[in-house]
Amino acid sequence: MKVAVTSLGESLASPVDERFGRARFFVIADPETEEWSVEDNRHNMQAAEGAGVRAANRIIAIGVDAVATGHCGPKAFALLSAAGIEVYQEARGSVRNAVKAFADGTLEKSSSPDVSRGFGTGKT
């Protein structure tokens, strides 16, 4: 099972990026094998709009089972959910801690997005 964690850096020690669509990186981790890789998402950081949709489509293409992030907007959440990808919001601390919380079952699965248009830079 693979989880994509939004990250401010390129390692397991990096802090979780609270934004989904505008996260700097996605750390793709398999808690069972402890293998991980990094996907660069910096091109979406300054997008005028559609960052969440583009990020969700990329995550879907990678083939993860879950996403751990701080916040996820409605369009990205809908795409991820329709693809069968579980979304876990309110991930905090390091990427390593988020992966461990996911594996331990202490991250709560989200049933809806927690941000609407207007969060952060004015667009989700």
C-alpha positions as CSV (number, residue, x, y, z in Angstrom):
1,M,0.0,0.0,0.0
2,K,1.4,3.4,-1.0
3,V,0.7,6.7,0.6
4,A,1.5,10.1,-0.9
5,V,2.4,12.7,1.7
6,T,2.6,16.4,0.9
7,S,6.0,17.6,1.8
8,L,8.1,20.8,2.0
9,G,11.3,18.8,1.2
10,E,12.6,15.8,-0.4
11,S,13.1,13.4,2.5
12,L,11.2,11.5,5.2
13,A,12.5,14.1,7.7
14,S,10.9,17.0,5.8
15,P,7.9,18.7,7.3
16,V,4.5,17.9,5.9
17,D,3.2,20.6,3.5
18,E,-0.3,21.6,4.7
19,R,-1.4,22.3,1.1
20,F,-2.3,19.5,-1.3
21,G,-2.4,21.1,-4.7
22,R,0.4,23.6,-4.0
23,A,2.7,21.3,-2.0
24,R,6.3,21.5,-3.0
25,F,6.8,17.8,-3.2
26,F,4.9,14.5,-2.7
27,V,6.8,11.8,-0.9
28,I,5.4,8.4,-2.0
29,A,6.0,5.9,0.7
30,D,5.2,2.2,1.3
31,P,4.9,1.7,5.0
32,E,5.3,-2.0,4.7
33,T,8.5,-2.1,2.7
34,E,9.8,1.3,3.9
35,E,10.6,2.2,0.3
36,W,10.0,5.8,-0.8
37,S,10.4,8.2,-3.6
38,V,9.9,11.9,-4.3
39,E,7.7,13.6,-6.9
40,D,8.4,17.3,-7.6
41,N,5.2,19.4,-7.6
42,R,6.9,22.9,-7.5
43,H,5.4,23.7,-10.9
44,N,2.0,23.9,-9.3
45,M,3.0,26.2,-6.4
46,Q,2.3,29.4,-8.4
47,A,-0.4,28.2,-10.6
48,A,-3.1,30.7,-11.2
49,E,-5.8,28.1,-10.8
50,G,-6.3,24.3,-11.1
51,A,-3.3,23.3,-8.9
52,G,-5.4,20.8,-6.9
53,V,-6.9,19.2,-10.0
54,R,-3.4,18.8,-11.7
55,A,-1.9,17.5,-8.5
56,A,-4.8,15.0,-8.0
57,N,-4.4,13.8,-11.6
58,R,-0.7,13.2,-11.1
59,I,-1.3,11.3,-7.8
60,I,-3.9,9.2,-9.6
61,A,-1.4,8.4,-12.4
62,I,1.2,7.4,-9.8
63,G,-1.1,4.8,-8.4
64,V,-1.2,5.5,-4.7
65,D,-3.8,4.2,-2.3
66,A,-4.0,7.2,0.0
67,V,-2.9,10.8,0.4
68,A,-1.9,12.4,3.7
69,T,-1.9,16.2,3.8
70,G,-2.9,19.1,5.9
71,H,-5.8,20.4,3.7
72,C,-7.5,19.3,0.5
73,G,-9.9,21.4,-1.6
74,P,-13.2,20.2,-3.0
75,K,-12.2,19.5,-6.7
76,A,-9.0,17.6,-5.8
77,F,-10.9,15.7,-3.0
78,A,-13.6,14.7,-5.5
79,L,-11.1,13.5,-8.1
80,L,-9.1,11.5,-5.5
81,S,-12.2,9.9,-4.0
82,A,-13.6,9.0,-7.4
83,A,-10.3,7.2,-8.1
84,G,-10.6,5.2,-4.9
85,I,-7.8,7.1,-3.2
86,E,-8.4,7.7,0.5
87,V,-7.7,11.2,1.8
88,Y,-6.3,11.9,5.3
89,Q,-6.2,15.5,6.3
90,E,-4.7,17.1,9.3
91,A,-1.3,15.3,8.8
92,R,1.3,17.2,10.8
93,G,5.0,17.0,11.7
94,S,7.5,15.2,9.5
95,V,6.7,13.1,6.5
96,R,8.0,10.1,8.5
97,N,5.5,10.8,11.3
98,A,2.7,11.1,8.8
99,V,3.6,7.7,7.2
100,K,3.8,6.1,10.7
101,A,0.5,7.6,11.7
102,F,-1.1,6.3,8.5
103,A,0.4,2.8,9.0
104,D,-0.7,2.8,12.7
105,G,-4.2,3.9,11.8
106,T,-4.1,7.0,13.9
107,L,-4.7,9.4,11.0
108,E,-8.4,9.9,10.5
109,K,-9.8,9.3,7.0
110,S,-11.6,12.4,5.7
111,S,-15.1,12.2,4.4
112,S,-15.1,15.6,2.8
113,P,-12.7,18.4,1.8
114,D,-11.8,20.9,4.6
115,V,-11.1,24.0,2.5
116,S,-13.1,25.8,-0.1
117,R,-12.1,28.5,-2.6
118,G,-10.3,31.3,-1.0
119,F,-7.9,29.3,1.2
120,G,-4.3,30.4,1.1
121,T,-3.5,32.2,-2.2
122,G,-7.2,32.6,-3.1
123,K,-7.5,29.5,-5.2
124,T,-7.5,25.8,-4.4
